[in-house]
Amino acid sequence: MPNGNLWRTGNVATGFFTSGGKGGVVEELDRNGNAIWSLSYNDETKSLHHDIEPLANGNVLALTWEDREIIWSEVIVEIEKTGSEGGNVVSRWDVFDHLDE
């Protein structure tokens, strides 16, 4: 990043999804490796996976899987950082909303 910070995703050992690619946490680290922001986005119905994209407005786009009972849905969320831990989903795009039944 232009400010020298690094972004990383990590695997949380809890939650519903245990397959390859599962994540659950995203962190922004300073040049010394100190976490300056972190978010756990992982519970019994959803989990981050694979990749994120920091945005120019300070928010983060993230790929997630969400449980739809009969199918896992791919959901892209935009997260607004709040404080040093946590965030608010400010927008979401769910592939399930775009499938014909």
Secondary structure in CASP SS format (residue, H / E / C, confidence):
PFRMAT SS
TARGET T0000
AUTHOR 0000-0000-0000
METHOD secondary structure of the structure
MODEL  1
M C 1.00
P C 1.00
N C 1.00
G C 1.00
N C 1.00
L E 1.00
W E 1.00
R E 1.00
T E 1.00
G E 1.00
N E 1.00
V C 1.00
A C 1.00
T C 1.00
G C 1.00
F C 1.00
F C 1.00
T C 1.00
S C 1.00
G C 1.00
G C 1.00
K E 1.00
G C 1.00
G E 1.00
V E 1.00
V E 1.00
E E 1.00
E E 1.00
L E 1.00
D C 1.00
R C 1.00
N C 1.00
G C 1.00
N C 1.00
A E 1.00
I E 1.00
W E 1.00
S E 1.00
L E 1.00
S E 1.00
Y C 1.00
N E 1.00
D C 1.00
E C 1.00
T C 1.00
K E 1.00
S E 1.00
L E 1.00
H E 1.00
H E 1.00
D E 1.00
I E 1.00
E E 1.00
P E 1.00
L C 1.00
A C 1.00
N C 1.00
G C 1.00
N C 1.00
V E 1.00
L E 1.00
A E 1.00
L E 1.00
T E 1.00
W E 1.00
E E 1.00
D E 1.00
R C 1.00
E C 1.00
I C 1.00
I C 1.00
W E 1.00
S E 1.00
E E 1.00
V E 1.00
I E 1.00
V E 1.00
E E 1.00
I E 1.00
E E 1.00
K E 1.00
T C 1.00
G C 1.00
S C 1.00
E E 1.00
G C 1.00
G E 1.00
N E 1.00
V E 1.00
V E 1.00
S E 1.00
R E 1.00
W E 1.00
D E 1.00
V H 1.00
F H 1.00
D H 1.00
H H 1.00
L C 1.00
D C 1.00
E C 1.00
END
